[in-house]
Amino acid sequence: MPLVRKIAIIGTQGIPARYGGFETLVENLIDHRSENIEYTVFCSSKDIGRKSDTYKGCRLRYIPLSANGIQSIPYDILSMLGAIRHFDTWLILGVSGCMALPLLKIFYRNRIVVNIDGLEHRRAKWGRFAKWFLRKSEAMAVKYADAIIADNKGIQDYVTEQYGKPSVLIGYGGDHAIKRMSENEQHEILGRFGLTKHGYAITVCRIEPENNCHIILEAFSATDKKLLFIGNWDRSEYGRSLKQKYGVCSNIILQSPIYDTKILYALRNNAETYVHGHSAGGTNPSLVEAMFFGRPVLAYDVIYNRATTDNKAAYFKDAAQLSSLLSQTYGNGCNDNLNELARKEYTWKHITELYETIY
């Protein structure tokens, strides 16, 4: 029997995955793990409704704080304190609690691996103090971790330029988004939303300014192209104002979040194009997932999206450029290139092997 390595995963809301990219990452690391990897996942008892001690053969431990917002800082630190003993490696996802690493390294002498995520301190949603704190936490993560994971070439270059330290490039998988469904099942789901095969574009994201939802909606409001836009419209003033302004457009469907993976599969598989507005972060999971469907991708023009798609998508900077892209016809070459890239670089089996090498 190979030596068992005990890994503590810190920094997510918890599993089963119901929130974002890190949670999906953890779920798939578990699904594809080697027999000598034993995971314990720290979860938020505030954010996870139904609780159990184990999930898919992994141990779950709960912290009585939210994993999001200002509470994410003490949440991560308490998780680290709970993992001081009995673990060979900490896998820390995000830098919120990494300000405490200088002290915690005195007591925990084993391996620390940090995925620094997408430069949180640059996100528009944070105030001045929060940005300062996250930038300092990021610096502590890079200084005190034994290995840094960058999920995108743009993030890797940033770590090298900013800190002069190496990092390991590991993206996200997206093949979990592919399901087996009959044409009839997919047709029935399209009918629920009043859609036809290849008769609409689709966007799936959190409704935040940095995801340029306003640019996408402005571009579609000036065309007769149909858009299905799935997101949490009622969570912020930004989302509510966009919903009020563009919800009246006959060609735009503003849909609340959908967690049923089969419904999402049918909606993405039958879209004409996928529109991706993210401007912050590194490799966005929703973009990687979209690449597996072999549909043309229209992505906001930043280094992260170009790196993820290897310059094989179409890119826009504003509503006028997106409107121009919407009027064009895309051949199968563009679609095949993205699909081939996804199957080479972004399968969960490949991603899991890279993580386990780092442990």
ZIDA-V863021 format. One line per field, one symbol per residue. psi: psi as a letter, one per 30 degrees, with the letter a starting at -180 (. if undefined). Layout:
psi: ???
This chain:
psi: klkkkjkkkkglelllkgdaeeeeeeefeeegllfgkjkkkklkfefkdkklflkhglkkkkkhlkflafffefeeeeeeefgelgkekkjkjlgegfffeeeffefjgakkkkjgbhieffkffkaeeeeeeeeeeeeeeeeflfkkkkgkeeeeeeeeeefglllkjjbllffffkljkleeeeeeeeeeghllkggllkkjlkjlefgheeeeeeeefglgkkkjjklifgfleeeeeeeeefffkfgkjjklkkfjfeeeeeeefglelkkjgkflacjkeeeeeefffglkkjkkileeeeeeghggakklfleeeeeeefflkklfeeeeeeeeeefefhkeeeeeeeefee.
